[in-house]
Amino acid sequence: MWGSRPRDPESLLLESIDSQTLSRLMEQLPLEYREVLLLREVEDLAYKEIADVTGLPIGTEMPRLSRARLSLRKLWLQQAETENAHGV
């Protein structure tokens, strides 16, 4: 936008690294977890819409999304621990 300040290179680099890390970690998740996370967080679909796309009951999709988020968070924390252990 014209009125916003340009973003500094460090912020842009960190955002790029986070995006790359997220993509790599997403690839480690089971397909059904990746699918529901992408539908909810990227495509911004409602739970009902996700259930319609996957063909599963909404009562199945909501817990699956919760487990997917938890799994992704664990992977992210493990990545951070590994980086801290190696001084990255």
C-alpha positions as YAML, in Angstrom:
chain: A
units: angstrom
residues:
- id: 1
  name: MET
  ca: [0.00, 0.00, 0.00]
- id: 2
  name: TRP
  ca: [1.09, 3.57, -0.61]
- id: 3
  name: GLY
  ca: [0.65, 4.70, 2.98]
- id: 4
  name: SER
  ca: [2.44, 1.81, 4.66]
- id: 5
  name: ARG
  ca: [6.11, 1.78, 5.53]
- id: 6
  name: PRO
  ca: [8.35, -0.57, 3.58]
- id: 7
  name: ARG
  ca: [9.20, -3.73, 5.47]
- id: 8
  name: ASP
  ca: [12.78, -4.13, 6.55]
- id: 9
  name: PRO
  ca: [14.91, -6.88, 4.97]
- id: 10
  name: GLU
  ca: [15.34, -8.74, 8.27]
- id: 11
  name: SER
  ca: [11.57, -9.09, 8.74]
- id: 12
  name: LEU
  ca: [11.17, -10.26, 5.16]
- id: 13
  name: LEU
  ca: [13.94, -12.85, 5.60]
- id: 14
  name: LEU
  ca: [12.48, -14.18, 8.85]
- id: 15
  name: GLU
  ca: [9.04, -14.43, 7.26]
- id: 16
  name: SER
  ca: [10.54, -16.35, 4.34]
- id: 17
  name: ILE
  ca: [12.38, -18.74, 6.67]
- id: 18
  name: ASP
  ca: [9.21, -19.32, 8.69]
- id: 19
  name: SER
  ca: [7.28, -20.01, 5.51]
- id: 20
  name: GLN
  ca: [9.90, -22.51, 4.30]
- id: 21
  name: THR
  ca: [9.98, -24.22, 7.70]
- id: 22
  name: LEU
  ca: [6.19, -24.43, 7.79]
- id: 23
  name: SER
  ca: [6.10, -25.98, 4.32]
- id: 24
  name: ARG
  ca: [8.74, -28.54, 5.28]
- id: 25
  name: LEU
  ca: [6.94, -29.44, 8.51]
- id: 26
  name: MET
  ca: [3.57, -29.69, 6.76]
- id: 27
  name: GLU
  ca: [5.08, -32.29, 4.43]
- id: 28
  name: GLN
  ca: [5.85, -34.44, 7.48]
- id: 29
  name: LEU
  ca: [2.21, -34.58, 8.55]
- id: 30
  name: PRO
  ca: [-0.10, -37.39, 7.46]
- id: 31
  name: LEU
  ca: [-2.11, -36.53, 4.35]
- id: 32
  name: GLU
  ca: [-5.43, -36.23, 6.22]
- id: 33
  name: TYR
  ca: [-3.86, -33.69, 8.61]
- id: 34
  name: ARG
  ca: [-2.33, -31.66, 5.78]
- id: 35
  name: GLU
  ca: [-5.62, -31.66, 3.93]
- id: 36
  name: VAL
  ca: [-7.70, -30.35, 6.82]
- id: 37
  name: LEU
  ca: [-5.10, -27.74, 7.78]
- id: 38
  name: LEU
  ca: [-4.89, -26.42, 4.23]
- id: 39
  name: LEU
  ca: [-8.65, -26.33, 3.84]
- id: 40
  name: ARG
  ca: [-9.11, -24.45, 7.12]
- id: 41
  name: GLU
  ca: [-6.05, -22.21, 7.40]
- id: 42
  name: VAL
  ca: [-5.23, -21.51, 3.76]
- id: 43
  name: GLU
  ca: [-8.56, -21.87, 2.00]
- id: 44
  name: ASP
  ca: [-10.41, -20.46, 5.05]
- id: 45
  name: LEU
  ca: [-13.24, -22.99, 4.76]
- id: 46
  name: ALA
  ca: [-15.76, -23.42, 7.57]
- id: 47
  name: TYR
  ca: [-15.97, -26.77, 9.36]
- id: 48
  name: LYS
  ca: [-19.14, -27.66, 7.43]
- id: 49
  name: GLU
  ca: [-17.43, -26.87, 4.14]
- id: 50
  name: ILE
  ca: [-14.42, -29.00, 5.11]
- id: 51
  name: ALA
  ca: [-16.76, -31.88, 5.93]
- id: 52
  name: ASP
  ca: [-18.43, -31.44, 2.53]
- id: 53
  name: VAL
  ca: [-15.08, -31.47, 0.70]
- id: 54
  name: THR
  ca: [-13.69, -34.49, 2.55]
- id: 55
  name: GLY
  ca: [-16.98, -36.37, 2.65]
- id: 56
  name: LEU
  ca: [-16.61, -37.03, 6.37]
- id: 57
  name: PRO
  ca: [-18.94, -35.97, 9.19]
- id: 58
  name: ILE
  ca: [-18.23, -32.59, 10.80]
- id: 59
  name: GLY
  ca: [-17.78, -34.45, 14.09]
- id: 60
  name: THR
  ca: [-14.78, -36.19, 12.51]
- id: 61
  name: GLU
  ca: [-13.26, -33.08, 10.94]
- id: 62
  name: MET
  ca: [-13.18, -30.89, 14.05]
- id: 63
  name: PRO
  ca: [-11.11, -33.33, 16.17]
- id: 64
  name: ARG
  ca: [-8.92, -34.07, 13.14]
- id: 65
  name: LEU
  ca: [-8.16, -30.37, 12.76]
- id: 66
  name: SER
  ca: [-7.31, -30.15, 16.44]
- id: 67
  name: ARG
  ca: [-4.95, -33.14, 16.19]
- id: 68
  name: ALA
  ca: [-3.40, -31.70, 13.03]
- id: 69
  name: ARG
  ca: [-2.70, -28.37, 14.72]
- id: 70
  name: LEU
  ca: [-1.23, -30.14, 17.74]
- id: 71
  name: SER
  ca: [0.99, -32.32, 15.55]
- id: 72
  name: LEU
  ca: [2.22, -29.32, 13.58]
- id: 73
  name: ARG
  ca: [2.94, -27.45, 16.80]
- id: 74
  name: LYS
  ca: [4.97, -30.39, 18.16]
- id: 75
  name: LEU
  ca: [6.98, -30.55, 14.94]
- id: 76
  name: TRP
  ca: [7.60, -26.79, 15.08]
- id: 77
  name: LEU
  ca: [8.79, -27.01, 18.70]
- id: 78
  name: GLN
  ca: [11.04, -29.98, 17.90]
- id: 79
  name: GLN
  ca: [12.53, -27.97, 15.04]
- id: 80
  name: ALA
  ca: [13.16, -25.04, 17.36]
- id: 81
  name: GLU
  ca: [14.79, -27.30, 19.98]
- id: 82
  name: THR
  ca: [17.04, -28.83, 17.33]
- id: 83
  name: GLU
  ca: [18.08, -25.40, 16.08]
- id: 84
  name: ASN
  ca: [18.80, -24.21, 19.62]
- id: 85
  name: ALA
  ca: [20.86, -27.33, 20.35]
- id: 86
  name: HIS
  ca: [22.96, -26.67, 17.25]
- id: 87
  name: GLY
  ca: [23.25, -22.94, 17.87]
- id: 88
  name: VAL
  ca: [21.33, -21.96, 14.76]
...
